[in-house]
Structure formats: C-alpha cells, structure tokens
Amino acid sequence: IDGGYALMEIDGVYLDSDNPNWASESQSRWQGTVQSAVHGVTRLAAPQVRSIQDDGYYANEAGLKITNDTVMEGENQLVNGVHMPAGTITTTESFYNNREGKTVKMTEIDLRKLAGYDGTETPGALPNFPPHLPDNGLLYASRDDAGELFQPGIRLANGALIDKEGGLTVVTEDPLYIQGDYNTDTKKPAAVICDALNILANGWQDTDSGVGLSNAARKAQETTINTAFIAGIDTSDPETGKYNGGLENYPRLHENWSNVNLNINGAFLALWDSAIAQGEWHYGSPGSGDSWLAQYTAPRRIWNYDPIFNNPLTLPPLTPWAVQIQRVAWWKE
C-alpha cells in the first residue's frame, strides 16, 4: 500500500499506519506481507475501469462473449438447446438485492452446461453437446437492457468443476454473483473481474431474497470458492464517517451466515470504486433495526491466499500484471 492504512486487532490492540511503531510492528504482525511507503513501496498504476467495459480490452479479447441473451463464439452465435444444452444461458428477474434496493436483471451462466453436459449423461460419459468454455479461457458477459427499474447482474452457477484446461477468467462490467461452490473439483487457475463481487451460498433460492434474515430460508450453507477476485468497492470517507466495511466485507453477502463457514482460497484486489453497485454497506447490532440486518449476517471467514498465484505459469488466463518502471540512474555516452 502506498502511504496506506491497515488495521487489525490482536488481543485488543489495533495497529494502523499512524502508529509510531508502524514500520517495525507491521512486519512482525503480518510477517512482512503488509508494507507501505515507509518500507519503500511506491505507487502502482492500476488498470483503468474502462478495461472491463463492453468496448474494453477484455470484451475484445474474450473467446466467448455474452450480451444480454446473445452468445457469440467468435463470429458464430450459439443458441440454447441447439449448440449447447437448454438453460445454459438464462435471464431471471427474481433476485432482489436489498443493499442496492433493486431487483437484478440477471444473466445466469450454467458452467456445467457450458461445458456441454445437459445432466442426462451416464457417470463418466462424454458430454452430449460440444463444450463451449472459451478456448483462450476468457469469458466476457454484460447486460445493457436493465433500464431504470432493474440493476444488471451476471451470475455463475454450477461452477464447482471448471472443465477447462488452463482455467477460466470471467469478466463483466456489471456486478457479478457466484452461487455455490466454485472451482472446488480438480481446482484450476480461476479469476473473476467485475464491478462488485457478490456471493450466494449453496442452496440459495432467489425467491428467498424477499424474506427476512430470521426466516430459515435465508440461512446460508457452508460454501467454498477457489478464485482470485478483482472487483470494485464502496468508498470510505473518514471526514464524513462513511465506511465501506473493510476487507472482511469485500465480498457482498445476502444471507444469514452466522456460525457458517465461508471458505475462500484466492486473492482480493480492489482497483476501482464500483460504478454500478453503489449501495452503501451498513453496520448494525442485533435488534437495532439497522438496514444492515436485512442484508446479511457475517460468516466464519476461513480465507487464505492461494500460492498458485505466485507462479506465472499457473495464473488465470489473461489476468493483469502490475508492472512499474522506475528510473534509478541514466547516462549518455
């Protein structure tokens, strides 16, 4: 972090970059993984938001591009029930996002069906349809028809097995929702890049989004996700007291996760503010009536960095590299 700010409580003691012992204490507390300007860290130029938009780099490089209900594989349009199983790409309007105060017009991508499996195969058999996970491992999806009454969204479902050698990177300019276990069966390099990251647990039903958290239907089930995230966040402003919830609330949740494990192995990168999902994070206490209580309750966060990302050979397809050139000396002959 350049000049930055970090905060963690250990045994009742908080540490941030205003602490006079920050330079040394931060290294012992986080084993050297958190550094700032006092440790020689300089500012890196982050990718522009434009790179995730419909006319940006990822949309132009995608091996498979989904716009609303249209699926393009290069110059070829793919049709549900003809080139791929029925229900591979669907549109729903049944999920209400309480944080945003809007119903989501959602493109749902069934990754198992996109790999060609329609569910009628015998165990171990080849898929009944040709696979259409992108050859280059990059899938781009977006919606431009949500209008004023809805918010656009992209959902990845049935993604426990990413049936693509080399892995998969999914990019959208819209808020993205991962539903259920993701990349847990024969783990591959995986990444999602989006306006805002949302997680829905195993067993989620959209019809439950309108009931209160005390309803048993809103109780989350243990869920595991193995992927890197690059997503937008809500802005914090110390002068006004606005707070985005911190790293622990980087994934936006919508269920009662109390005493339930949310297992994440991957990486968290926040490179921009969300342009679409701008509903504020709220904190409340049980019984306070705060709107936070209608959004989610916190899980047991079992989160770890995945060392697969230390190896350039096992990075997800087309994920960005942060590169900086610094002039330290020059001469003329």
PEMO-V961910 format. One record per backbone hydrogen bond with DSSP energy under -1.0 kcal/mol. CO is the residue of the C=O (numbers start at 1). NH is the residue of the N-H. Records with the same first field share a line. If there is no record, write none. Layout:
CO=NH  NH
//
This chain:
10=13
13=10
16=19
19=22
21=25
22=26
24=28
25=29
26=30
30=33
36=39  41
37=40
48=51
49=52
50=53
51=58
53=56
56=60
57=61
58=62
64=140
65=72
66=142
67=70
70=67
71=78
72=65
73=76
76=73
79=82  83  84
84=81
85=88
88=110
90=108
92=106
95=104
97=101  102
102=97
103=151
105=153
106=92
107=155
108=90
109=157
110=114
111=115
112=117
113=116
114=132
116=129
122=125
134=137
137=169
138=63  64
139=171
140=66
142=68
151=105
153=107
154=177
155=109
156=179
157=111
159=183
160=184  185
162=164
164=167
168=191
169=139
170=193
171=141
174=195
175=154
176=198
177=156
178=200
182=226
189=168
190=228
191=170
192=230
193=172
196=176
197=252
198=178
200=180
201=204
205=208
206=209
208=211
212=215
215=218
216=219
218=256
223=263
224=182
225=265
228=192
229=269
230=194
233=274
237=241  242
242=237
246=249
247=250
252=199
255=257  297
256=220
257=260
260=300
261=223
262=302
263=225
264=304
266=306
267=229
269=231
272=233
276=278
285=288
290=293
291=294
292=295  296
297=257
300=262
302=264
304=266
306=309
307=310
308=311
311=314
316=319
//
